[in-house]
Amino acid sequence: MPNHSPAHIIALKRDGEELTDDQIGFFIRGYAEDRIPDYQMAALAMAVLLRGMNDRETAALTLAMLNSGTRLTWPDDGIPRVDKHSTGGVGDKISIVLAPLLAACGVQVPMLSGRGLGATGGTLDKLEAIPGFRTDLSLDEITRRTQTVGCVITGTTKELAPADRKLYALRDVTGTVPSIPLITASIMSKKLAESLDALVLDVKFGSGAFMKTRDDAIALARSLAATGRRMNVRTTALLTDMNQPLGRMCGNAVEILESIDVLQGKGPADVRDLTLQLAAELLVSCGRCSSTDEGVAVAARNLDSGAAFEKYQQMVIAQGGNPNAGLQVAPAIDVAATESGVVASIDTEAIGMAIIAMNGGRQKLGDTIDHSTGIEMLVRIDDVVERGQPLARVFSPEASRHLNAVRAAFKLSDSAVAPALIAGRV
């Protein structure tokens, strides 16, 4: 049929035409089943990058990728299943706190997470700093542990949205990663495979985020939220600032230690506040709370009572880890300011790249990570610093090699305005 010729479908999208649900489904199904070759999929991805897709087409693409695999199944027991997705940042350890916190609030969280991508850290890499912690749970293990503990954090499996895994690898080498419809379908096909009742999105913008501008973040947030609603999952999004790292610690083991502080009612205020806001969004979306204020209060009680930390310990044990094991942290050297002034900006991407240079992230697939390395931020934007004052602390066996790169990420001026952490809601 002409309408189901790969070349015809590519030509339609290249010319700016809308594709039908059937055409999109045919193409993705054919690609997943190896009947449509990489070069034709790459051509369609480039056409989508250049011409875009409307909300209906994006939802159809998401559904086709979702239908390329299986989905998690849950009993009809009235317990909401919820999750959060972050578009990635430096020092973003929210998932490690949020999943057990939500479990303590009486909802279940089958969280499928990823590894570091570029300058941004990966939740799975951080959790693997815990001795024995498994991030390769099977579908059966995911469902059973979610129901017994209340939460899991693991990698996706080959059965869930396999078309996305194949397409993502192709996008990575064909320059089509930045397409909002393709980003949306990639994120949402994996999250919808969890069979959720509600989803919250943390869409970041700024120097340490994939989306550098607020306008780009708004466009992505709207696309993600619209797709979730079209797929009958209650979906909201927060726009959050990533022009400086989240919290104080950036790395792997050091971020686990900071997450534990937050789970014990301590830790940096920005990590705690964002965690509570994201928890509140989900508690309202799944009907457990009637307002975000109530949701924040419920979440704060479970954080401060120790209930969330107890769930964290249960999750670690259930996934083969030892929650009482000491985590290895490399020797530290402070990075001192060479002048006085006000911290006007922090090149957050440069901080992330410095951690990669310390082997705290991957320069190429297959690289081994040194979980002991990282950076502690000792000042924030709008802080006044004196010459010689420490700006950051570098944890690395060869920390002295990285001091200049970290120092260069800080720009001082006569004055500055601290950015708001949460910049909006979609």
Disulfide bonds with the S-S distance in Angstrom:
none
